[in-house]
Amino acid sequence: MHAWSLDDAAGADASAFTCPIDGFASKIIDALGEPDFGRSLIHRLNDLTLVDFFSVYQLDTKETPRMFLSSSRQSHDVSDDCFRSYQQRLHTQDHTFDKAKELLRRNEVALAYAHQSHFAPPHRAAIYSRHGIQDRLSVVCRAHGGLLATNFYRFEHQPMFGSADVDAIQSVAKSVAACVSKHISLAERFRTSPALDITALVAELAALQPRLTSRELDVCAGLLQGLTYDGIAAHLGLSVATVKTYRARAYDKLGINFRSQLFGIASRMMQS
């Protein structure tokens, strides 16, 4: 087990991070709060280094650990099955984040590495051996009332994470921590928003911006319902690329850039 701090870290709560607008962050910032944020994040990570799948979960609280999101490079995402075992019993004996916790007393972000051999036999059997997972490289910060770990995994048929992989992840670690924390905050806000009268909101959007086409309004309706781009595409009989084109055109006409701003418009309409 190994852990590192970032040289330029300065103590802060990651829930208050402002997402750094560097080259990496700029490629995923448009997905913040969106249903496909996880997919966007793992695709961008794989521009830097190989990550088979990732998960984000919360530790170090008085409550049972909670997983916020996950995604896989292809279709082999075993996060849900792994986390069920972890949440039920294994987290109480997991010491692979202990060094990172110590570093976080002085730093805002740390990295932690663990090979399958570093885990106790029950943990290794239930998760790593069961799914053929090789090792884990994590970006760790304090956010949302506890320790937030964004965990990147490789399967056994891949080489272990090496120094070049650590360097690649370290170069974007602050952006990863900030964007993941911000996405969780936005997603929580969307989930706890009051039920929306979609039909009425679409009519008001059309009145607000008459240039919006029926397809652009349909896509906005899907976004307000929390559907993924795949879900909207299936519902409308369109490709995902076409859905994103309609979304971009609608946002341009509304003078916005993000789904959070679309929800802001909807909230103001509901209050008027």
C-alpha positions as a printed Julia matrix, in Angstrom:
272×3 Matrix{Float64}:
   0.0     0.0     0.0
   1.28    3.45   -0.92
  -0.02    7.02   -0.66
   1.18   10.39   -1.97
   0.2    14.01   -1.48
   0.26   16.62   -4.22
   3.18   19.01   -3.87
   1.09   22.15   -4.28
  -1.81   21.07   -2.05
  -3.18   23.53    0.46
  -5.6    22.35    3.13
  -9.23   22.8     2.12
 -12.5    20.94    2.02
 -13.0    19.54   -1.49
 -16.73   20.25   -1.31
 -15.75   23.91   -1.68
 -13.41   23.33   -4.63
 -13.78   25.45   -7.72
 -13.18   23.08  -10.6
  -9.84   23.99  -12.22
 -10.41   24.86  -15.88
  -7.41   23.03  -17.29
  -7.35   20.92  -20.44
  -8.68   17.84  -18.65
 -11.46   19.59  -16.74
 -12.63   21.53  -19.79
 -13.43   18.23  -21.51
 -15.78   17.0   -18.79
 -17.14   20.2   -17.26
 -20.1    20.23  -19.66
 -21.13   16.83  -18.22
 -21.27   18.02  -14.59
 -24.63   17.05  -13.13
 -25.49   15.11  -16.28
 -26.5    11.42  -16.25
 -23.51   10.49  -18.44
 -20.86   12.25  -16.33
 -19.27    8.92  -15.38
 -18.91    7.9   -19.0
 -17.38   11.26  -19.92
 -14.91   11.03  -17.04
 -13.65    7.55  -17.84
 -13.26    8.37  -21.54
 -11.14   11.41  -20.7
  -9.08    9.42  -18.2
  -8.3     6.87  -20.88
  -6.81    9.65  -22.99
  -4.14    9.78  -20.26
  -3.79    6.21  -19.01
  -5.64    2.91  -19.07
  -8.49    2.62  -16.55
 -10.8    -0.4   -16.89
 -13.5     0.95  -14.57
 -13.91    3.39  -11.72
 -16.14    4.01   -8.73
 -16.64    6.88   -6.31
 -17.56    6.16   -2.73
 -17.6     7.79    0.65
 -15.77    6.51    3.72
 -14.71    7.69    7.14
 -18.17    8.65    8.37
 -20.4     7.38   11.13
 -22.77    6.08    8.47
 -22.5     3.07    6.16
 -20.28    3.78    3.12
 -22.14    5.08    0.08
 -21.25    4.76   -3.61
 -22.08    7.83   -5.69
 -21.26    6.75   -9.23
 -19.28    4.38  -11.42
 -18.55    3.67  -15.06
 -16.51    1.29  -17.18
 -14.3     1.66  -20.23
 -16.3    -0.94  -22.12
 -19.22   -2.88  -20.64
 -17.59   -4.76  -17.77
 -18.51   -2.56  -14.8
 -18.54   -4.71  -11.66
 -18.76   -1.76   -9.24
 -22.25   -2.51   -7.9
 -21.41   -6.1    -7.03
 -18.09   -5.1    -5.47
 -19.6    -2.34   -3.4
 -22.39   -4.51   -2.03
 -19.76   -6.77   -0.45
 -17.7    -3.81    0.68
 -20.66   -1.98    2.22
 -22.0    -4.99    4.1
 -18.88   -5.95    6.02
 -15.5    -5.41    4.37
 -15.19   -1.65    4.9
 -14.67   -2.12    8.64
 -11.4    -3.98    7.99
 -10.12   -1.9     5.07
  -6.86   -0.14    5.99
  -5.72    0.68    2.45
  -6.71    4.32    2.86
  -5.05    4.86    6.25
  -1.94    6.59    4.87
  -4.07    8.81    2.62
  -6.15    9.84    5.65
  -2.98   10.92    7.43
  -1.88   12.99    4.41
  -5.28   14.67    4.19
  -4.7    16.29    7.56
  -2.28   18.62    5.78
  -3.34   18.42    2.13
  -6.54   18.71    0.15
  -5.91   15.79   -2.22
  -3.91   12.59   -1.93
  -3.29    9.5    -4.07
  -3.5     5.96   -2.72
  -2.42    2.71   -4.39
  -3.31   -0.86   -3.43
  -2.57   -4.18   -5.14
  -4.91   -7.13   -4.65
  -2.27   -8.74   -2.41
  -2.56   -5.83    0.05
  -6.08   -6.79    1.11
  -7.09   -9.23    3.82
  -8.08  -12.67    2.42
 -11.88  -12.18    2.82
 -11.68   -8.79    1.04
  -9.45  -10.14   -1.71
 -11.68  -13.19   -2.28
 -15.0   -11.31   -2.29
 -13.92   -8.52   -4.63
 -10.49   -8.8    -6.28
 -10.24  -12.54   -6.94
 -13.97  -12.85   -7.65
 -13.82  -10.29  -10.47
 -10.2   -10.65  -11.57
  -9.21   -7.15  -10.46
  -5.49   -6.44  -10.43
  -5.07   -3.21   -8.47
  -6.54    0.18   -7.56
  -5.26    3.76   -7.82
  -7.37    6.32   -5.95
  -7.75   10.09   -5.78
  -8.78   10.83   -2.2
 -10.13   14.05   -0.7
 -12.41   15.21    2.1
 -15.85   16.18    0.84
 -19.55   15.76    1.6
 -18.97   15.05    5.26
 -16.34   12.35    4.92
 -13.52   10.92    2.9
 -14.35   10.71   -0.81
 -12.41    8.18   -2.87
 -12.43    8.12   -6.67
 -11.05    4.65   -7.4
  -9.52    3.57  -10.7
  -9.14   -0.16  -11.38
  -7.37   -2.51  -13.75
  -8.2    -6.14  -14.35
  -5.63   -8.94  -14.13
  -5.17   -9.18  -17.89
  -3.77   -5.63  -17.82
  -0.38   -4.52  -16.43
  -0.31   -3.07  -12.94
  -0.43    0.69  -12.47
   3.15    1.98  -12.77
   5.0     5.22  -12.14
   3.91    6.71  -15.48
   0.26    5.99  -14.62
   0.69    7.58  -11.2
   2.2    10.67  -12.84
  -0.69   10.87  -15.3
  -3.37   10.61  -12.62
  -1.48   12.97  -10.3
  -1.41   15.62  -13.05
  -5.22   15.76  -13.04
  -5.95   14.69   -9.45
  -7.15   18.11   -8.31
  -9.43   18.41  -11.34
 -10.81   14.91  -10.75
 -11.51   15.64   -7.07
 -13.11   19.0    -7.84
 -15.25   17.8   -10.75
 -16.43   14.64   -8.97
 -17.35   16.62   -5.84
 -19.19   19.24   -7.9
 -21.03   16.59   -9.92
 -22.22   14.87   -6.74
 -23.54   18.18   -5.39
 -25.4    18.94   -8.63
 -26.8    15.42   -8.95
 -28.06   15.54   -5.36
 -29.75   18.86   -6.05
 -31.5    17.46   -9.14
 -32.7    14.37   -7.24
 -34.19   16.44   -4.43
 -35.86   18.99   -6.72
 -39.68   19.02   -6.52
 -41.59   17.11   -9.17
 -41.76   19.07  -12.42
 -44.81   19.52  -14.62
 -42.86   18.79  -17.79
 -45.7    19.57  -20.2
 -46.26   22.99  -18.65
 -42.52   23.74  -18.52
 -42.05   22.84  -22.17
 -44.89   25.18  -23.09
 -43.27   27.96  -21.05
 -39.87   27.3   -22.63
 -41.49   27.6   -26.07
 -43.04   30.91  -25.05
 -39.75   32.12  -23.54
 -37.77   31.28  -26.68
 -40.03   30.88  -29.75
 -37.02   29.88  -31.9
 -36.82   26.51  -30.13
 -37.91   23.68  -32.44
 -40.16   20.84  -31.33
 -37.19   18.43  -31.26
 -35.11   20.85  -29.19
 -38.0    21.15  -26.74
 -38.33   17.36  -26.62
 -34.67   17.05  -25.69
 -35.01   19.74  -23.01
 -37.99   17.84  -21.6
 -35.9    14.67  -21.39
 -33.07   16.49  -19.64
 -35.48   17.99  -17.1
 -36.81   14.49  -16.42
 -33.27   13.31  -15.63
 -33.03   10.95  -18.62
 -29.65    9.95  -19.99
 -28.74   10.84  -23.57
 -29.23    7.16  -24.41
 -32.69    7.26  -22.81
 -33.68   10.41  -24.7
 -32.35    8.94  -27.94
 -34.36    5.73  -27.47
 -37.51    7.64  -26.56
 -37.3     9.95  -29.57
 -35.94    7.41  -32.05
 -32.75    9.41  -32.61
 -29.03    8.8   -32.3
 -27.19   10.03  -29.2
 -25.14   12.36  -31.41
 -28.33   13.91  -32.8
 -29.73   14.35  -29.29
 -26.56   16.19  -28.26
 -26.82   18.39  -31.35
 -30.39   19.37  -30.43
 -29.28   20.01  -26.85
 -26.45   22.28  -28.01
 -28.83   24.24  -30.28
 -31.4    24.59  -27.5
 -28.79   25.75  -24.99
 -27.47   28.29  -27.48
 -30.94   29.73  -28.05
 -31.57   29.86  -24.3
 -28.19   31.45  -23.64
 -27.01   28.68  -21.3
 -24.24   26.08  -21.21
 -25.16   23.48  -18.6
 -28.1    21.36  -17.49
 -27.96   23.07  -14.08
 -28.82   26.32  -15.86
 -31.76   24.63  -17.6
 -33.01   23.52  -14.18
 -32.53   27.09  -12.99
 -34.83   28.34  -15.75
 -37.35   25.64  -14.86
 -37.21   26.54  -11.15
 -37.86   30.21  -11.88
 -40.81   29.25  -14.07
 -42.26   27.13  -11.3
 -42.0    30.01   -8.84
 -43.56   32.6   -11.13
